[in-house]
Amino acid sequence: MKHGLAATSAWISGRHSIDDRILALLHEHGARKLDELDKILPDVGSASFLLAIDRLSREGKILLGPPENGDYLVSAIPASRSLYTAF
């Protein structure tokens, strides 16, 4: 039986877009390093994964923190605090 991040990844794989899968993992398990997220989604190619990260960042749905030991920290931005929410 799978537990934790692997179980979440297995549950959402195949039925949702890469973007949805990344957001679900971040919302459920909190901020993760970029390399860790890539490893959690082994069925997603690296190019597709990085394009999804770029797209989510530009849409204001995730935040990329400065590199820590050579790896970026990725955090989900709550919908109510989106960078593009009108004030």
Backbone hydrogen bonds, N-H to C=O, Kabsch-Sander energy under -0.5 kcal/mol:
donor,donor_aa,acceptor,acceptor_aa,energy
6,A,3,H,-0.9
7,A,3,H,-0.7
8,T,4,G,-2.1
9,S,5,L,-2.6
10,A,6,A,-2.4
11,W,7,A,-2.3
12,I,8,T,-2.0
13,S,9,S,-1.1
15,R,12,I,-0.8
16,H,12,I,-0.8
21,R,17,S,-2.4
22,I,18,I,-2.6
23,L,19,D,-2.6
24,A,20,D,-2.6
25,L,21,R,-2.1
26,L,22,I,-2.3
27,H,23,L,-2.8
28,E,24,A,-2.2
29,H,25,L,-2.6
30,G,26,L,-1.9
32,R,74,V,-2.1
34,L,72,Y,-2.8
37,L,33,K,-2.3
38,D,34,L,-2.1
39,K,35,D,-1.9
40,I,36,E,-1.7
41,L,37,L,-1.1
44,V,41,L,-1.8
45,G,43,D,-0.5
49,F,45,G,-2.6
50,L,46,S,-2.7
51,L,47,A,-2.3
52,A,48,S,-2.0
53,I,49,F,-2.3
54,D,50,L,-2.4
55,R,51,L,-2.6
56,L,52,A,-2.9
57,S,53,I,-2.1
58,R,54,D,-2.5
59,E,55,R,-1.9
60,G,57,S,-1.2
61,K,56,L,-2.7
62,I,56,L,-1.0
63,L,75,S,-2.9
65,G,63,L,-0.6
65,G,73,L,-3.8
68,E,71,D,-3.0
71,D,68,E,-1.1
74,V,32,R,-3.4
75,S,63,L,-2.4
77,I,61,K,-2.7
81,R,78,P,-2.3
82,S,79,A,-1.2
83,L,60,G,-0.7
85,T,82,S,-1.6
